[in-house]
Amino acid sequence: MNFRHWLTTLTSASLIAATAVSAQAQPARQYPLRDFFKNPEQGYFRLSPDGKMLGFMQPYESRMNIFVQPIDKAGSKEGVKRITAETARDISNYFFKGPQHVLYTKDFGGDENFHVVMADITTGKVQDLTPHEGTQASILDALPDDDDHILVTHNKRDKRLFDVYRINIKTGAETLVAQNPGNITAWNTDHAGKVRAAGATDGVNKTLLYRETEAEPFKPLLTTNFREAVDIVGWTPDSKLMYVASNRGRDKAALFEFDPKTAKEGKLIYENPNVDVDSLGWSRARKVITQTMVNFEKAEPVFFDKESERVYKALKAKRPGYQIGVQSMTKDENLLIVAASNDRTPGTRYVYDVKADKLTKLAEINPALAEADMAEVKPISYTARDGLTIRGYLTLPKGVPAKNLPVIVNPHGGPWYRDSWGYNGEIQFLANRGYAVLQMNFRGSVGYGRKFWEASFKQWGLAMQDDITDGVNWLIKEGIADPKRIAIYGASYGGYATLMGVTKTPDLYAAAVDYVGVSNMFTFMKSIPPYWKPFLEMMTEMVGDAEKDKAQLTTTSPALNAERIKTPLFIAQGAKDPRVVKAESDQMVEALKKRGVAVEYMVKDNEGHGFRLQENQFEFYEAMEKFLGKHLKAAK
């Protein structure tokens, strides 16, 4: 989790002034494309609970696999042992389960049907703990105080629903803990690992369910419309009260104590006037809440615990100018894996001994890229045509005057997500090639409160798209963007926004790159995965109804308005994508080719919603670089 620091939003005038100095500097040297996207030589460091072993990932047969070594050998090549041998796909993440095992998840060909897998550190034995065909599994609770069991959810019984099981990691035995009656979309455990709460939905209304013990049936505590959220983010030390992030009766979500006996928010723990607050740190060793995170322009922690604040300040003093994040810790919380990063580097990883106040370097995540040559990411804001303030980030190529630049407009996916300040290899690559990059948190982007979020309902391709267009026009007005050299590129919803951009404003963009994007609102809503079905009514209210809103959805479906598109287009798609299925891209390509519009199409049969294999990422970015270079001339 990233820590954030506030920074006053740059106005247009100050933005230009800030870049005037860099205009006199020499352009940064161009780095090889693969340096931005290659797997780290070593990363993903984790600590065993007893602090005796260090885990990390590094390539084996070109795939990221898990290795371990004794903690006293950390930072050297001594005692290193590989414990996994995945050769089809990278392992994306893992963690220690007790002192003897590691757990990770894997899917097959990008189908998102993840399995929970365990590897024994001593024997190297690898076991699939959820070996169910076509089933999606995830870890609900790692049960850190129980070395023999974990809690998982999976949808083997019914592809639409997720039940809870306790799995014995030594025998593989699976015991049903809670069966989904048909409407539960989330489960929650207390500090003892007991399933005490759940979230249910009828499509548009959400109900919080609760029980005192696992022997009792669940009872409803409260019901709200999906626009309101009372989400459990923790439990008091005795597991009698909950901590919740609630926006009930307010615009911005805040942290409260919550008593299940009264079903009401109690003591206010923290609120912020600018953004939602919906996370809460917890110390298992000291049994206290520690901090929350505030994400306005940059990430910053707000502490509730003096010891956590003391540790954070000690780390900041050792690594000034960097965001500090804790990625792993021992059970006694004395040894920490610390990440130090900023907008220009993924940074360095360290082991920190809290008692000794000693920071030991483990590895730089990407030493091939010099931090000094990377571009600064600047928080910005502009006003949409209806007066709404849109916040985002502008990355300018280093050492180039901020005037008449070629620009890549990069709307995020989701769309109920948001961009944040920090290092992004994709953004740095584009800036290194001479492009300015604009990222905007258009209406609907999460974290800015209910009103901002609800302003996106049924606005795909309408006001949400106008927010993107208004950002482009702002850059043109300020003289930063060359109006003849603007491209739009996005993935998932960002891919949809790309297609809609060249449909709705065909003269605005000189090139467009759609990566696993929606093209037809009707087919998209029909093809959602089975486990999204409980949310279908809510999705209809947020996106549109195929019958009642037929005219609107027709207008906002790029594939149904292909006659308006004249911008050169590059489309990339994973054949096994379960969320934005391949048919979304196929119909777009077919419609454009019929009209003779230039369109390049890349399909990967072994990928899903986005390319995960390194060789496919290289091929995609190499093709995108060539495509953008052909249609835009980068700043020199």
C-alpha positions as CSV (number, residue, x, y, z in Angstrom):
1,M,0.0,0.0,0.0
2,N,1.4,3.4,-1.0
3,F,1.9,6.3,1.4
4,R,0.8,9.7,0.1
5,H,1.8,13.3,0.7
6,W,-0.3,16.3,-0.2
7,L,0.9,18.6,-2.9
8,T,-0.9,21.8,-3.9
9,T,-2.6,21.3,-7.3
10,L,-0.6,23.1,-10.0
11,T,-2.5,25.8,-11.8
12,S,-2.0,26.3,-15.5
13,A,0.3,29.2,-14.9
14,S,2.4,27.5,-12.3
15,L,2.6,24.3,-14.5
16,I,4.1,26.2,-17.3
17,A,6.5,28.0,-15.0
18,A,7.5,24.8,-13.4
19,T,8.4,23.3,-16.8
20,A,10.3,26.4,-18.0
21,V,13.4,25.3,-16.0
22,S,13.3,21.8,-17.5
23,A,13.1,23.4,-21.0
24,Q,16.7,24.5,-20.6
25,A,17.9,21.0,-19.7
26,Q,19.1,18.3,-22.0
27,P,16.6,15.7,-23.1
28,A,16.9,12.5,-21.2
29,R,18.6,9.7,-23.0
30,Q,16.3,7.1,-24.6
31,Y,16.3,3.7,-22.9
32,P,15.6,0.4,-24.5
33,L,11.9,-0.4,-24.5
34,R,12.3,-3.7,-22.7
35,D,14.0,-2.0,-19.8
36,F,10.6,-0.5,-18.9
37,F,8.6,-3.7,-19.0
38,K,11.0,-6.6,-18.1
39,N,10.5,-8.6,-14.9
40,P,12.8,-7.6,-12.1
41,E,16.0,-9.6,-11.6
42,Q,14.8,-9.9,-8.0
43,G,11.7,-8.5,-6.2
44,Y,8.6,-9.4,-4.2
45,F,10.5,-9.8,-1.0
46,R,8.6,-11.5,1.9
47,L,9.5,-12.5,5.4
48,S,8.6,-15.8,7.1
49,P,6.5,-15.3,10.3
50,D,9.4,-16.4,12.5
51,G,11.9,-14.1,10.7
52,K,14.3,-16.9,9.8
53,M,13.6,-17.0,6.1
54,L,13.5,-14.4,3.3
55,G,11.4,-15.1,0.2
56,F,11.7,-13.3,-3.1
57,M,10.8,-13.9,-6.8
58,Q,13.2,-13.9,-9.7
59,P,13.0,-15.3,-13.3
60,Y,13.4,-19.1,-13.8
61,E,12.9,-20.3,-17.4
62,S,11.8,-16.6,-18.1
63,R,8.9,-16.8,-15.6
64,M,8.8,-15.3,-12.2
65,N,9.2,-18.0,-9.5
66,I,9.6,-18.1,-5.7
67,F,13.0,-18.5,-4.0
68,V,14.0,-18.5,-0.4
69,Q,17.2,-18.0,1.6
70,P,18.1,-17.7,5.4
71,I,17.5,-14.2,6.6
72,D,21.1,-13.9,7.7
73,K,22.2,-14.4,4.1
74,A,19.9,-11.6,2.8
75,G,21.5,-9.4,0.2
76,S,23.9,-12.1,-0.9
77,K,23.7,-15.1,-3.2
78,E,24.3,-17.6,-0.5
79,G,21.8,-20.2,0.6
80,V,19.3,-19.4,-2.2
81,K,16.8,-22.1,-3.0
82,R,14.2,-22.2,-5.7
83,I,10.9,-23.7,-4.5
84,T,8.6,-23.3,-7.5
85,A,9.0,-24.1,-11.2
86,E,6.2,-22.4,-13.0
87,T,7.0,-22.2,-16.7
88,A,3.7,-21.4,-18.3
89,R,2.9,-18.1,-16.6
90,D,4.5,-15.8,-14.0
91,I,3.5,-16.1,-10.3
92,S,2.0,-12.7,-9.6
93,N,2.3,-12.7,-5.8
94,Y,2.7,-15.0,-2.8
95,F,3.1,-15.0,1.0
96,F,4.4,-17.3,3.7
97,K,2.0,-19.6,5.5
98,G,3.7,-20.5,8.7
99,P,7.5,-21.1,8.7
100,Q,7.3,-24.0,6.3
101,H,5.1,-23.1,3.3
102,V,4.3,-20.4,0.8
103,L,0.9,-19.8,-0.9
104,Y,0.2,-18.3,-4.3
105,T,-2.6,-18.2,-6.9
106,K,-2.4,-19.1,-10.5
107,D,-4.8,-19.2,-13.5
108,F,-4.5,-20.9,-16.8
109,G,-4.0,-18.9,-20.0
110,G,-5.5,-15.8,-18.5
111,D,-9.0,-17.2,-17.9
112,E,-9.1,-15.7,-14.3
113,N,-10.1,-19.1,-12.8
114,F,-7.5,-18.8,-10.2
115,H,-6.4,-21.8,-8.0
116,V,-4.8,-21.6,-4.6
117,V,-1.4,-23.4,-4.7
118,M,1.0,-24.3,-1.9
119,A,4.7,-25.0,-2.0
120,D,6.7,-26.7,0.8
121,I,10.0,-24.8,1.5
122,T,11.9,-27.9,2.6
123,T,10.8,-30.5,0.1
124,G,9.8,-28.3,-2.8
125,K,6.5,-30.2,-3.1
126,V,3.8,-28.1,-4.9
127,Q,0.2,-28.8,-4.3
128,D,-3.0,-27.4,-5.8
129,L,-5.3,-26.8,-2.9
130,T,-8.3,-26.1,-5.0
131,P,-8.0,-28.5,-8.0
132,H,-11.5,-27.9,-9.3
133,E,-11.9,-27.5,-13.1
134,G,-13.4,-24.1,-14.2
135,T,-13.5,-22.8,-10.6
136,Q,-12.3,-19.4,-9.4
137,A,-10.8,-19.6,-5.9
138,S,-9.3,-17.0,-3.6
139,I,-7.9,-16.8,-0.1
140,L,-10.4,-15.3,2.4
141,D,-8.2,-15.5,5.5
142,A,-4.7,-16.9,5.8
143,L,-5.3,-17.7,9.5
144,P,-1.9,-16.5,10.6
145,D,-2.3,-18.0,14.1
146,D,-3.0,-21.5,12.6
147,D,-0.2,-23.0,10.7
148,D,-2.3,-25.9,9.3
149,H,-5.3,-24.2,7.8
150,I,-6.5,-21.4,5.6
151,L,-10.0,-20.2,4.6
152,V,-10.8,-20.0,0.9
153,T,-13.8,-19.1,-1.2
154,H,-14.6,-20.7,-4.5
155,N,-17.5,-21.3,-6.9
156,K,-17.2,-25.0,-7.6
157,R,-20.8,-25.8,-6.4
158,D,-22.4,-22.9,-8.4
159,K,-20.4,-20.8,-10.8
160,R,-22.5,-17.8,-9.8
161,L,-21.7,-18.1,-6.0
162,F,-18.8,-18.4,-3.7
163,D,-18.8,-20.6,-0.6
164,V,-16.3,-20.6,2.2
165,Y,-14.1,-23.6,3.0
166,R,-11.5,-24.4,5.5
167,I,-8.6,-26.3,3.9
168,N,-6.0,-28.3,5.8
169,I,-2.8,-27.4,3.9
170,K,-1.0,-30.6,5.0
171,T,-3.7,-33.1,4.0
172,G,-5.6,-31.0,1.4
173,A,-8.9,-31.8,3.2
174,E,-11.6,-29.3,2.5
175,T,-14.4,-28.5,5.0
176,L,-17.4,-26.3,4.2
177,V,-17.6,-23.4,6.7
178,A,-20.4,-21.3,5.1
179,Q,-22.6,-22.0,2.2
180,N,-23.8,-19.2,0.0
181,P,-27.7,-19.1,0.0
182,G,-27.6,-17.3,-3.3
183,N,-27.2,-13.6,-2.6
184,I,-24.0,-13.2,-0.7
185,T,-21.2,-11.4,-2.5
186,A,-18.7,-10.9,0.3
187,W,-17.6,-12.7,3.4
188,N,-15.8,-11.3,6.5
189,T,-13.8,-12.9,9.3
190,D,-12.9,-11.7,12.8
191,H,-9.5,-11.7,14.4
192,A,-9.9,-15.4,15.3
193,G,-10.7,-16.3,11.7
194,K,-14.3,-16.9,12.3
195,V,-16.8,-16.1,9.5
196,R,-18.9,-13.5,11.4
197,A,-20.2,-11.2,8.7
198,A,-21.3,-11.2,5.1
199,G,-22.6,-8.8,2.5
200,A,-25.6,-9.7,0.4
201,T,-27.4,-8.1,-2.5
202,D,-30.7,-8.3,-4.3
203,G,-29.2,-6.5,-7.2
204,V,-29.6,-2.9,-6.1
205,N,-29.9,-3.1,-2.3
206,K,-27.1,-4.3,0.0
207,T,-27.6,-6.1,3.3
208,L,-25.0,-6.5,6.0
209,L,-25.4,-9.9,7.7
210,Y,-24.0,-10.8,11.1
211,R,-23.8,-13.7,13.6
212,E,-22.2,-13.9,17.0
213,T,-20.7,-17.4,16.4
214,E,-20.3,-19.7,13.4
215,A,-22.9,-22.1,15.0
216,E,-25.6,-19.4,14.6
217,P,-27.4,-18.4,11.4
218,F,-26.7,-15.1,9.8
219,K,-29.2,-12.3,10.6
220,P,-29.6,-9.0,8.7
221,L,-28.2,-5.9,10.4
222,L,-29.0,-3.2,7.9
223,T,-30.0,-2.7,4.3
224,T,-29.0,0.2,2.1
225,N,-29.2,1.1,-1.5
226,F,-26.0,0.2,-3.4
227,R,-25.2,3.9,-3.5
228,E,-24.5,3.8,0.2
229,A,-21.8,1.7,1.7
230,V,-21.2,0.4,5.2
231,D,-18.1,-1.8,4.6
232,I,-16.3,-3.7,7.4
233,V,-12.6,-2.7,7.4
234,G,-11.6,-4.3,10.8
235,W,-12.7,-5.5,14.2
236,T,-12.0,-4.2,17.7
237,P,-9.4,-6.2,19.7
238,D,-12.1,-8.3,21.3
239,S,-14.0,-8.9,18.0
240,K,-17.2,-7.5,19.5
241,L,-17.4,-4.3,17.5
242,M,-16.5,-3.6,13.9
243,Y,-14.7,-0.8,12.2
244,V,-16.5,0.3,9.1
245,A,-16.0,2.7,6.2
246,S,-19.4,4.3,5.8
247,N,-20.9,7.0,3.5
248,R,-24.4,6.5,4.9
249,G,-26.0,9.9,5.1
250,R,-22.8,11.7,3.9
251,D,-20.9,12.3,0.7
252,K,-17.4,11.1,1.7
253,A,-16.8,7.7,3.3
254,A,-15.3,7.9,6.8
255,L,-14.1,5.5,9.5
256,F,-16.4,4.6,12.4
257,E,-16.8,2.1,15.1
258,F,-19.9,0.0,14.5
259,D,-22.0,-1.9,17.1
260,P,-23.8,-4.9,15.6
261,K,-26.3,-4.7,18.4
262,T,-27.5,-1.2,17.4
263,A,-26.6,-1.4,13.6
264,K,-25.4,2.2,13.8
265,E,-22.2,4.0,13.3
266,G,-20.7,4.9,16.6
267,K,-17.4,6.8,17.4
268,L,-16.0,8.6,14.4
269,I,-12.4,7.6,14.0
270,Y,-11.4,9.7,11.0
271,E,-12.9,11.7,8.1
272,N,-11.4,13.8,5.3
273,P,-13.1,16.7,3.5
274,N,-11.6,15.9,0.1
275,V,-11.7,12.2,-0.3
276,D,-13.2,8.9,0.9
277,V,-11.4,7.1,3.7
278,D,-11.8,3.4,3.5
279,S,-8.8,1.5,4.8
280,L,-7.6,0.7,8.3
281,G,-4.2,-0.7,9.4
282,W,-4.0,-3.2,12.3
283,S,-1.2,-4.5,14.4
284,R,-1.7,-8.1,15.3
285,A,1.2,-8.1,17.7
286,R,0.1,-5.0,19.7
287,K,-3.7,-5.3,18.9
288,V,-4.2,-1.7,18.0
289,I,-5.4,0.1,14.9
290,T,-2.4,1.8,13.3
291,Q,-3.3,4.1,10.4
292,T,-5.4,4.9,7.4
293,M,-4.5,6.3,4.0
294,V,-5.7,9.5,2.4
295,N,-5.3,9.7,-1.4
296,F,-6.0,13.2,-2.7
297,E,-3.1,14.2,-4.9
298,K,-0.5,12.0,-3.4
299,A,-0.7,9.2,-0.8
300,E,-0.3,10.1,2.8
301,P,-0.8,8.1,6.0
302,V,-2.8,9.3,9.0
303,F,-1.7,7.6,12.2
304,F,-3.7,6.5,15.2
305,D,-0.8,4.8,16.9
306,K,2.4,6.5,18.1
307,E,4.6,3.5,17.6
308,S,3.6,3.1,13.9
309,E,4.1,6.8,13.4
310,R,7.6,6.6,15.1
311,V,8.6,3.8,12.8
312,Y,7.4,5.6,9.7
313,K,9.2,8.8,10.6
314,A,12.4,6.9,11.3
315,L,12.2,5.3,7.8
316,K,11.4,8.7,6.1
317,A,14.5,10.1,7.8
318,K,16.6,7.4,6.2
319,R,15.0,7.7,2.8
320,P,13.8,11.3,2.4
321,G,12.0,12.1,-0.9
322,Y,10.5,8.6,-1.2
323,Q,7.2,7.1,-0.5
324,I,7.5,4.5,2.2
325,G,5.5,1.2,2.2
326,V,5.7,-1.9,4.3
327,Q,5.2,-5.0,2.2
328,S,5.8,-7.8,4.7
329,M,6.6,-8.3,8.4
330,T,7.4,-10.9,10.9
331,K,4.8,-12.1,13.4
332,D,6.4,-10.0,16.2
333,E,6.5,-7.0,13.8
334,N,10.2,-6.4,14.5
335,L,11.5,-7.1,11.0
336,L,9.9,-5.4,8.0
337,I,10.2,-5.4,4.2
338,V,10.2,-1.8,3.2
339,A,9.7,-0.3,-0.2
340,A,11.0,3.2,-1.0
341,S,9.8,4.5,-4.3
342,N,8.5,7.7,-6.0
343,D,7.1,8.8,-9.3
344,R,10.4,8.3,-11.2
345,T,11.5,4.9,-9.9
346,P,9.9,1.7,-8.6
347,G,12.7,2.1,-6.0
348,T,14.6,-0.1,-3.6
349,R,13.6,-2.8,-1.1
350,Y,15.1,-3.1,2.3
351,V,14.9,-5.2,5.5
352,Y,14.3,-2.9,8.5
353,D,15.1,-4.0,12.0
354,V,12.7,-1.9,14.2
355,K,14.5,-2.4,17.5
356,A,18.0,-1.8,16.1
357,D,16.8,0.9,13.8
358,K,18.8,-0.7,11.0
359,L,17.9,-0.6,7.3
360,T,19.6,-3.2,5.1
361,K,19.4,-3.0,1.3
362,L,18.0,-6.0,-0.6
363,A,17.7,-4.9,-4.2
364,E,16.8,-2.2,-6.6
365,I,13.7,-3.2,-8.6
366,N,14.8,-1.7,-11.9
367,P,18.4,-0.5,-11.9
368,A,18.4,-0.3,-15.7
369,L,16.5,3.0,-15.5
370,A,18.2,6.0,-14.0
371,E,15.9,7.8,-11.7
372,A,17.4,11.2,-12.8
373,D,16.4,10.5,-16.4
374,M,12.8,9.7,-15.7
375,A,10.0,12.3,-15.9
376,E,8.2,14.0,-13.0
377,V,4.5,13.2,-12.5
378,K,2.6,16.4,-11.7
379,P,-0.8,16.5,-10.0
380,I,-3.1,18.8,-12.0
381,S,-6.8,19.8,-12.2
382,Y,-9.1,21.4,-14.7
383,T,-12.8,22.3,-15.0
384,A,-15.2,20.3,-17.0
385,R,-17.8,22.0,-19.2
386,D,-20.5,21.6,-16.5
387,G,-18.3,23.1,-13.8
388,L,-17.1,19.8,-12.2
389,T,-13.4,19.8,-11.1
390,I,-11.5,16.9,-12.7
391,R,-8.2,16.0,-11.1
392,G,-5.4,14.0,-12.6
393,Y,-1.7,13.8,-13.5
394,L,0.4,15.2,-16.2
395,T,3.8,13.7,-17.1
396,L,6.0,15.8,-19.4
397,P,9.0,14.5,-21.3
398,K,12.2,15.4,-19.4
399,G,14.3,18.2,-20.8
400,V,11.8,19.3,-23.5
401,P,10.0,22.6,-23.6
402,A,6.4,22.2,-22.5
403,K,5.0,23.7,-25.7
404,N,3.2,22.1,-28.7
405,L,4.1,18.6,-27.5
406,P,2.7,15.3,-28.9
407,V,0.4,14.0,-26.2
408,I,-0.9,10.6,-25.2
409,V,-4.3,10.8,-23.4
410,N,-4.5,7.8,-21.1
411,P,-8.0,7.3,-19.5
412,H,-7.9,4.6,-16.8
413,G,-9.9,1.3,-16.7
414,G,-12.7,0.4,-14.3
415,P,-14.3,2.8,-14.8
416,W,-14.9,2.9,-11.1
417,Y,-11.3,3.0,-10.3
418,R,-8.8,5.9,-10.1
419,D,-5.3,6.9,-11.1
420,S,-2.8,7.7,-8.4
421,W,0.6,9.4,-8.1
422,G,3.6,7.1,-8.3
423,Y,5.8,5.1,-10.6
424,N,4.2,3.7,-13.7
425,G,6.6,2.0,-16.2
426,E,4.1,2.5,-19.1
427,I,3.8,6.3,-18.5
428,Q,7.6,6.6,-18.1
429,F,8.2,4.7,-21.3
430,L,5.9,7.1,-23.2
431,A,7.5,10.2,-21.7
432,N,11.0,8.8,-22.5
433,R,9.8,8.6,-26.1
434,G,9.0,12.3,-26.1
435,Y,5.3,12.2,-25.4
436,A,3.4,14.1,-22.7
437,V,0.9,11.9,-21.0
438,L,-2.4,13.0,-19.5
439,Q,-4.2,10.8,-16.9
440,M,-7.5,12.1,-15.6
441,N,-9.8,10.9,-12.9
442,F,-13.0,11.6,-14.9
443,R,-16.4,11.6,-13.1
444,G,-17.1,8.2,-11.6
445,S,-13.5,7.7,-10.5
446,V,-13.6,6.4,-7.0
447,G,-12.4,8.1,-3.9
448,Y,-13.9,11.5,-4.4
449,G,-17.2,10.9,-2.7
450,R,-20.7,9.7,-3.7
451,K,-21.7,12.8,-5.7
452,F,-18.7,12.5,-8.0
453,W,-19.2,8.8,-8.4
454,E,-22.9,9.0,-9.0
455,A,-22.3,11.7,-11.7
456,S,-21.1,8.8,-13.9
457,F,-24.3,6.8,-13.8
458,K,-25.5,6.1,-17.3
459,Q,-22.8,8.5,-18.6
460,W,-20.6,6.0,-20.5
461,G,-19.7,7.8,-23.7
462,L,-21.5,11.0,-22.6
463,A,-20.4,13.2,-19.7
464,M,-17.6,10.8,-18.7
465,Q,-16.2,11.1,-22.3
466,D,-16.7,14.9,-22.2
467,D,-14.4,15.0,-19.1
468,I,-11.7,13.4,-21.2
469,T,-12.2,15.7,-24.1
470,D,-12.2,18.7,-21.8
471,G,-8.8,17.7,-20.5
472,V,-7.4,17.5,-24.0
473,N,-8.9,20.9,-24.8
474,W,-7.3,22.3,-21.6
475,L,-3.9,21.1,-22.7
476,I,-4.4,22.6,-26.1
477,K,-5.5,26.0,-24.6
478,E,-2.5,26.1,-22.4
479,G,-0.2,25.6,-25.4
480,I,1.2,22.3,-24.0
481,A,-0.4,20.0,-26.6
482,D,0.0,20.2,-30.3
483,P,-3.6,19.8,-31.5
484,K,-2.4,17.8,-34.6
485,R,-0.4,15.3,-32.6
486,I,-2.7,13.9,-29.9
487,A,-3.4,10.2,-29.4
488,I,-5.6,8.3,-27.0
489,Y,-4.7,5.0,-25.4
490,G,-6.5,3.0,-22.7
491,A,-7.3,-0.5,-21.4
492,S,-10.6,-2.1,-20.5
493,Y,-12.9,0.9,-19.8
494,G,-10.0,3.0,-21.0
495,G,-10.1,1.0,-24.2
496,Y,-13.8,1.8,-24.5
497,A,-13.1,5.5,-23.9
498,T,-10.5,5.3,-26.6
499,L,-13.0,3.9,-29.1
500,M,-15.6,6.4,-28.0
501,G,-13.1,9.2,-28.3
502,V,-12.5,8.5,-32.0
503,T,-16.2,8.0,-32.5
504,K,-17.5,11.1,-30.7
505,T,-14.7,13.5,-31.5
506,P,-13.2,12.0,-34.7
507,D,-11.1,15.2,-35.5
508,L,-9.5,15.4,-32.0
509,Y,-7.1,12.4,-32.2
510,A,-4.4,11.5,-34.8
511,A,-4.1,7.9,-33.5
512,A,-5.8,5.6,-31.0
513,V,-4.8,2.4,-29.2
514,D,-7.6,0.2,-27.7
515,Y,-6.4,-2.5,-25.3
516,V,-9.0,-5.1,-24.3
517,G,-11.8,-2.4,-24.6
518,V,-15.6,-2.6,-24.8
519,S,-17.0,-1.7,-28.2
520,N,-20.7,-2.7,-27.9
521,M,-22.7,-1.9,-24.8
522,F,-25.3,-4.5,-25.6
523,T,-23.0,-7.4,-26.1
524,F,-20.8,-6.4,-23.2
525,M,-23.7,-6.5,-20.7
526,K,-24.8,-9.9,-22.1
527,S,-21.3,-11.5,-21.8
528,I,-20.4,-10.7,-18.2
529,P,-19.1,-13.7,-16.1
530,P,-21.5,-15.8,-14.1
531,Y,-20.2,-14.5,-10.8
532,W,-21.1,-10.9,-11.8
533,K,-24.8,-11.9,-12.2
534,P,-25.8,-10.8,-8.7
535,F,-24.6,-7.3,-9.7
536,L,-26.5,-7.2,-13.0
537,E,-29.4,-5.0,-11.8
538,M,-26.9,-2.6,-10.2
539,M,-24.8,-2.6,-13.4
540,T,-28.0,-1.8,-15.4
541,E,-28.7,1.2,-13.2
542,M,-25.1,2.4,-13.5
543,V,-24.5,1.7,-17.1
544,G,-28.0,1.4,-18.8
545,D,-30.9,-0.9,-19.6
546,A,-30.8,-2.6,-23.0
547,E,-34.5,-1.9,-23.5
548,K,-35.3,1.3,-21.7
549,D,-32.0,3.0,-22.7
550,K,-31.7,1.4,-26.1
551,A,-31.3,4.6,-28.0
552,Q,-28.6,5.9,-25.7
553,L,-26.6,2.6,-25.6
554,T,-26.8,2.5,-29.4
555,T,-25.3,6.0,-29.6
556,T,-22.6,5.2,-27.1
557,S,-21.5,1.9,-28.7
558,P,-18.5,2.5,-31.0
559,A,-19.0,-0.7,-33.0
560,L,-22.5,0.5,-33.9
561,N,-21.2,3.9,-35.0
562,A,-18.1,2.8,-36.9
563,E,-19.0,5.1,-39.8
564,R,-17.8,8.1,-37.8
565,I,-14.4,6.7,-37.1
566,K,-11.5,7.8,-39.4
567,T,-8.6,7.8,-36.9
568,P,-5.9,5.1,-37.4
569,L,-6.5,2.5,-34.8
570,F,-4.5,-0.3,-33.1
571,I,-6.5,-2.9,-31.1
572,A,-5.0,-5.6,-28.8
573,Q,-7.1,-8.4,-27.2
574,G,-6.6,-11.6,-25.2
575,A,-8.5,-14.5,-26.6
576,K,-9.4,-15.9,-23.1
577,D,-10.6,-12.6,-21.6
578,P,-13.7,-13.4,-19.4
579,R,-14.6,-9.8,-18.8
580,V,-14.3,-8.0,-22.2
581,V,-14.6,-11.0,-24.5
582,K,-12.8,-11.3,-27.8
583,A,-16.1,-10.6,-29.7
584,E,-15.9,-7.0,-28.5
585,S,-12.8,-6.4,-30.5
586,D,-13.7,-8.7,-33.4
587,Q,-16.8,-6.7,-34.2
588,M,-15.0,-3.4,-34.0
589,V,-12.2,-4.6,-36.4
590,E,-14.7,-6.0,-38.8
591,A,-16.8,-2.9,-38.9
592,L,-13.7,-0.7,-39.6
593,K,-12.2,-3.0,-42.2
594,K,-15.5,-2.9,-44.1
595,R,-15.1,0.9,-44.4
596,G,-11.4,0.8,-45.2
597,V,-10.2,2.4,-42.0
598,A,-6.7,1.6,-41.1
599,V,-6.8,-0.8,-38.1
600,E,-4.0,-3.1,-36.7
601,Y,-5.2,-6.1,-34.6
602,M,-3.1,-8.1,-32.2
603,V,-4.7,-11.2,-30.5
604,K,-2.9,-13.4,-28.0
605,D,-4.5,-16.9,-27.6
606,N,-2.8,-17.4,-24.2
607,E,-3.9,-14.1,-22.6
608,G,-7.0,-12.8,-20.8
609,H,-7.9,-9.3,-19.7
610,G,-4.6,-7.7,-20.4
611,F,-1.3,-9.3,-21.4
612,R,0.6,-10.9,-18.5
613,L,3.4,-12.8,-20.3
614,Q,6.6,-10.8,-20.7
615,E,7.1,-11.8,-24.3
616,N,3.5,-10.6,-25.2
617,Q,4.0,-7.4,-23.3
618,F,7.2,-6.7,-25.3
619,E,5.4,-7.4,-28.6
620,F,2.5,-5.2,-27.7
621,Y,4.6,-2.2,-26.6
622,E,6.9,-2.6,-29.6
623,A,3.9,-2.5,-31.9
624,M,2.4,0.4,-30.0
625,E,5.6,2.4,-30.2
626,K,5.9,1.8,-33.9
627,F,2.2,2.7,-34.4
628,L,2.4,5.9,-32.4
629,G,5.7,6.9,-34.1
630,K,4.0,6.5,-37.5
631,H,1.1,8.7,-36.7
632,L,2.6,11.1,-34.2
633,K,6.0,12.7,-34.3
634,A,7.5,12.7,-30.8
635,A,9.1,15.8,-29.3
636,K,12.8,16.2,-30.2
